[in-house]
Amino acid sequence: MIVTKFIKMHGLGNDFVIIDAQEKTFTLDSELVKKIADRRRGIGCDQVLLIKNSDAANAEMFVYNSDGSETSACGNGARCVAMYLAGKKSKSSISLMAQNRVLECDIVSKDIVSICMGRPEFNWEKIPLSNSLDPFSLDLKFEDNLGNVISDPVAMSVGNPHVVFFVNDIDRINLENLGPRIENHKFFPDKVNVNLVSVNNKSSLNVKVWERGAGLTLACGTGACASAFAAIQRRYCENRIEVNLPGGVLNIFVNEQEEIFMTGPAKFSFYGEFSFDQK
């Protein structure tokens, strides 16, 4: 029987079980991830985050969805890991490797972290899309079980693939009905995160996200980044945007080099241990 310590944290209700494997060897497989993430019989979380050593940064973060699949990025998770590492290493800034990109994370206050998420990717092969489609205006249309139609989305990667639909009212759309259909659509060979966005004004958006491999979530950091950048690209918003998610607010800034900066909370919930049989 192996006993492992963990840290439970969340960013706007998007919650994580974090395992620090910098000082020991630890491997996660999909079945163990699903057991940890199970909210009835396990610890319960949206994603499991594994921290390992890195030669290129202060640490490397690996992200696993609640369905056991590994994913390439997690903005809320990165803020939480950065906050944890900053306390452990007594630093005010943390460099975090995530899927071959280094995220520079600054601790703004006791529970606020700002991260440079880099530039979004619009090359269809790198998002990825199934073929050479126009990511700025995809020829897609979906109707939910209530008769609401969404169409003409923007696709991009901000470390993981996103599709952004602009609608008048995000609460009128049944994203739980549409999410699985869009996530698994043939246009997206690696599946996709689905964002519904309504524009309040030039500096404010309402956003709801269906995360691939996790489902409806209270907040999604990369989703907020993708939604804000798509709103700027379509000239709905300027470069400083308050993104209102079901779990709270993230602040997004896009500079002249089109780098996205995400600022928001990272909070500790509790520490604990879990045990499992070694195979």
C-alpha positions as CSV (number, residue, x, y, z in Angstrom):
1,M,0.0,0.0,0.0
2,I,1.4,3.4,-1.0
3,V,0.4,6.5,0.9
4,T,0.7,9.8,-0.9
5,K,0.2,13.4,0.3
6,F,-1.8,15.9,-1.7
7,I,-2.9,19.5,-1.7
8,K,-6.5,20.5,-2.6
9,M,-6.8,24.0,-4.2
10,H,-9.2,25.8,-6.4
11,G,-9.4,28.8,-8.8
12,L,-12.9,30.2,-8.8
13,G,-14.3,26.8,-7.9
14,N,-12.4,25.0,-10.6
15,D,-10.8,22.5,-8.2
16,F,-7.7,20.4,-8.2
17,V,-5.9,17.7,-6.3
18,I,-2.2,18.6,-6.5
19,I,0.5,15.9,-6.0
20,D,4.1,17.2,-5.5
21,A,6.5,14.6,-7.0
22,Q,9.6,16.8,-7.0
23,E,11.3,14.9,-4.3
24,K,10.1,11.3,-5.1
25,T,9.1,9.2,-8.1
26,F,5.4,9.1,-8.6
27,T,3.4,8.0,-11.6
28,L,-0.3,8.5,-12.4
29,D,-2.3,6.3,-14.7
30,S,-5.9,7.0,-15.9
31,E,-7.5,4.6,-13.5
32,L,-5.9,6.2,-10.4
33,V,-6.8,9.7,-11.7
34,K,-10.4,8.7,-12.1
35,K,-10.4,7.3,-8.5
36,I,-8.9,10.4,-7.1
37,A,-11.3,12.7,-9.0
38,D,-14.4,10.8,-8.1
39,R,-16.5,13.1,-5.9
40,R,-18.4,10.3,-4.2
41,R,-15.7,7.7,-3.5
42,G,-12.5,9.7,-4.0
43,I,-11.2,13.1,-3.0
44,G,-13.1,14.8,-5.8
45,C,-11.8,17.4,-8.3
46,D,-12.0,18.7,-11.9
47,Q,-8.3,17.9,-12.6
48,V,-5.4,16.1,-10.9
49,L,-2.1,18.1,-11.2
50,L,1.2,16.4,-10.9
51,I,4.3,18.5,-10.2
52,K,7.7,17.3,-11.3
53,N,11.2,18.7,-11.5
54,S,12.3,20.7,-14.6
55,D,15.6,21.7,-16.0
56,A,14.0,24.7,-17.8
57,A,11.8,26.1,-15.1
58,N,11.2,26.0,-11.3
59,A,8.9,22.9,-11.9
60,E,6.9,21.1,-14.5
61,M,3.1,20.6,-14.3
62,F,1.2,17.7,-15.8
63,V,-2.6,17.9,-16.0
64,Y,-5.1,15.1,-15.9
65,N,-8.8,15.5,-16.5
66,S,-11.4,13.7,-14.2
67,D,-12.0,11.2,-17.0
68,G,-8.4,10.0,-16.7
69,S,-7.1,11.7,-19.9
70,E,-4.1,13.9,-19.9
71,T,-4.5,17.4,-21.2
72,S,-2.0,20.0,-22.3
73,A,-2.9,23.2,-20.3
74,C,-4.9,24.5,-17.4
75,G,-4.8,28.2,-16.5
76,N,-6.6,27.9,-13.2
77,G,-4.4,25.0,-12.3
78,A,-1.3,26.8,-13.2
79,R,-2.2,29.7,-10.8
80,C,-2.8,27.2,-8.0
81,V,0.5,25.3,-8.6
82,A,2.4,28.6,-8.8
83,M,0.9,29.8,-5.5
84,Y,1.8,26.5,-3.8
85,L,5.4,26.6,-5.2
86,A,5.9,30.2,-4.3
87,G,5.1,29.4,-0.7
88,K,7.3,26.3,-0.7
89,K,10.2,28.0,-2.3
90,S,9.7,31.4,-0.7
91,K,9.5,33.2,-4.1
92,S,7.3,35.9,-5.5
93,S,7.5,34.6,-9.0
94,I,7.5,31.1,-10.4
95,S,8.4,29.7,-13.8
96,L,6.3,26.7,-14.7
97,M,6.8,24.3,-17.6
98,A,3.6,23.1,-19.1
99,Q,3.6,21.1,-22.3
100,N,6.9,22.5,-23.7
101,R,6.0,26.1,-22.9
102,V,7.2,28.0,-19.8
103,L,4.6,30.1,-18.0
104,E,5.9,33.0,-16.1
105,C,3.7,33.4,-12.9
106,D,3.8,36.4,-10.5
107,I,2.3,36.4,-7.1
108,V,0.3,39.6,-6.9
109,S,-1.1,39.1,-3.3
110,K,-1.8,36.4,-0.8
111,D,-4.3,34.7,-3.1
112,I,-3.9,36.4,-6.5
113,V,-1.6,35.2,-9.3
114,S,-0.9,36.7,-12.7
115,I,0.4,34.5,-15.6
116,C,1.6,35.3,-19.0
117,M,-0.1,32.6,-21.1
118,G,1.8,33.4,-24.3
119,R,0.2,34.0,-27.7
120,P,-2.7,32.0,-29.1
121,E,-2.2,29.7,-32.0
122,F,-4.4,29.9,-35.1
123,N,-2.6,27.5,-37.4
124,W,-5.2,24.8,-38.1
125,E,-2.6,22.0,-37.8
126,K,-1.5,23.2,-34.3
127,I,-4.9,23.9,-32.8
128,P,-5.5,21.2,-34.2
129,L,-8.4,21.1,-36.7
130,S,-9.1,18.1,-38.9
131,N,-8.2,20.0,-42.1
132,S,-7.4,23.4,-43.5
133,L,-10.4,25.3,-42.1
134,D,-10.8,29.0,-41.3
135,P,-10.3,29.2,-37.5
136,F,-11.6,32.8,-37.4
137,S,-15.1,31.7,-38.7
138,L,-15.7,28.0,-38.6
139,D,-18.7,26.7,-40.6
140,L,-20.4,25.1,-37.6
141,K,-24.0,25.3,-36.4
142,F,-25.6,23.5,-33.5
143,E,-29.1,23.4,-32.0
144,D,-29.7,22.5,-28.4
145,N,-32.7,20.5,-27.0
146,L,-34.5,23.8,-26.3
147,G,-34.3,25.0,-29.9
148,N,-31.5,27.5,-29.4
149,V,-28.9,27.8,-32.3
150,I,-25.2,28.7,-32.0
151,S,-22.9,29.1,-35.0
152,D,-19.9,30.8,-36.6
153,P,-17.3,30.2,-33.8
154,V,-13.7,31.1,-33.5
155,A,-11.1,28.3,-32.9
156,M,-7.7,28.6,-31.4
157,S,-5.2,27.0,-29.1
158,V,-4.0,28.7,-25.9
159,G,-2.0,25.6,-24.9
160,N,-5.1,23.5,-25.5
161,P,-7.8,23.6,-28.2
162,H,-10.8,26.0,-27.7
163,V,-13.8,26.9,-29.8
164,V,-15.7,30.2,-28.9
165,F,-19.3,30.8,-29.7
166,F,-20.8,34.3,-29.2
167,V,-24.4,34.4,-28.1
168,N,-26.9,37.0,-26.7
169,D,-27.4,35.2,-23.4
170,I,-25.2,32.3,-22.2
171,D,-27.8,31.2,-19.7
172,R,-30.4,30.5,-22.4
173,I,-28.2,27.9,-24.1
174,N,-28.2,24.3,-22.7
175,L,-24.4,23.8,-22.8
176,E,-24.7,20.5,-21.0
177,N,-26.7,19.2,-24.0
178,L,-24.4,20.8,-26.6
179,G,-21.0,20.3,-24.9
180,P,-20.4,16.6,-25.6
181,R,-21.5,17.0,-29.2
182,I,-19.2,19.8,-29.9
183,E,-16.3,18.4,-27.9
184,N,-16.3,15.3,-30.0
185,H,-17.1,16.8,-33.4
186,K,-15.1,15.6,-36.3
187,F,-13.5,19.0,-36.9
188,F,-11.5,18.5,-33.7
189,P,-9.2,15.5,-33.8
190,D,-8.0,16.0,-30.2
191,K,-11.5,17.1,-29.0
192,V,-12.1,20.7,-27.9
193,N,-13.1,22.9,-25.0
194,V,-16.3,24.7,-25.7
195,N,-16.9,28.4,-24.7
196,L,-20.2,30.3,-24.8
197,V,-19.7,34.1,-24.6
198,S,-22.0,37.0,-24.3
199,V,-20.6,40.6,-24.6
200,N,-21.6,43.1,-21.9
201,N,-19.5,46.0,-23.1
202,K,-16.1,46.8,-24.4
203,S,-14.4,45.5,-21.2
204,S,-16.7,42.8,-19.9
205,L,-17.8,39.3,-21.0
206,N,-19.9,36.5,-19.5
207,V,-18.5,33.1,-20.2
208,K,-19.6,29.5,-19.6
209,V,-17.3,26.6,-20.4
210,W,-17.6,22.9,-21.2
211,E,-14.1,21.4,-20.6
212,R,-13.1,18.4,-22.7
213,G,-12.7,15.4,-20.4
214,A,-14.3,17.2,-17.5
215,G,-17.7,18.7,-18.5
216,L,-19.3,21.8,-17.2
217,T,-17.0,23.8,-14.9
218,L,-17.3,26.8,-12.6
219,A,-14.3,28.4,-14.3
220,C,-11.7,27.7,-17.0
221,G,-8.6,29.9,-17.2
222,T,-7.6,29.0,-20.7
223,G,-11.3,29.3,-21.7
224,A,-11.3,32.9,-20.3
225,C,-8.2,33.7,-22.3
226,A,-9.6,32.2,-25.6
227,S,-12.9,34.0,-25.1
228,A,-11.3,37.3,-24.4
229,F,-8.9,37.1,-27.4
230,A,-11.8,36.0,-29.7
231,A,-13.8,39.1,-28.5
232,I,-10.8,41.4,-29.3
233,Q,-10.3,39.7,-32.6
234,R,-13.9,40.4,-33.6
235,R,-13.7,43.9,-32.2
236,Y,-16.3,43.4,-29.6
237,C,-13.9,44.3,-26.8
238,E,-10.7,46.3,-26.1
239,N,-7.5,44.7,-24.6
240,R,-8.5,44.7,-20.9
241,I,-11.4,42.5,-20.2
242,E,-13.2,41.3,-17.1
243,V,-14.4,37.8,-17.7
244,N,-17.3,36.7,-15.6
245,L,-17.5,33.0,-15.1
246,P,-20.0,31.0,-12.9
247,G,-17.3,30.7,-10.2
248,G,-16.2,34.4,-10.3
249,V,-14.1,36.8,-12.2
250,L,-10.8,36.6,-14.1
251,N,-9.0,39.6,-15.6
252,I,-7.5,39.3,-19.0
253,F,-5.0,41.7,-20.7
254,V,-3.6,41.3,-24.2
255,N,-0.5,43.4,-25.0
256,E,0.7,44.7,-28.4
257,Q,2.6,41.5,-29.0
258,E,-0.7,39.6,-28.6
259,E,0.5,37.9,-25.4
260,I,-2.3,37.1,-23.0
261,F,-2.0,37.8,-19.3
262,M,-4.5,36.2,-16.9
263,T,-4.9,37.4,-13.3
264,G,-7.1,35.7,-10.8
265,P,-7.4,33.9,-7.4
266,A,-5.7,30.6,-6.3
267,K,-6.9,29.3,-2.9
268,F,-6.0,26.5,-0.6
269,S,-8.8,24.2,0.5
270,F,-7.0,21.5,2.6
271,Y,-4.1,19.1,2.8
272,G,-4.5,15.3,3.0
273,E,-3.3,11.8,2.2
274,F,-4.6,9.0,0.1
275,S,-3.5,5.4,-0.3
276,F,-3.6,2.9,-3.1
277,D,-2.3,-0.5,-4.0
278,Q,0.9,-0.7,-6.0
279,K,0.5,-2.7,-9.2
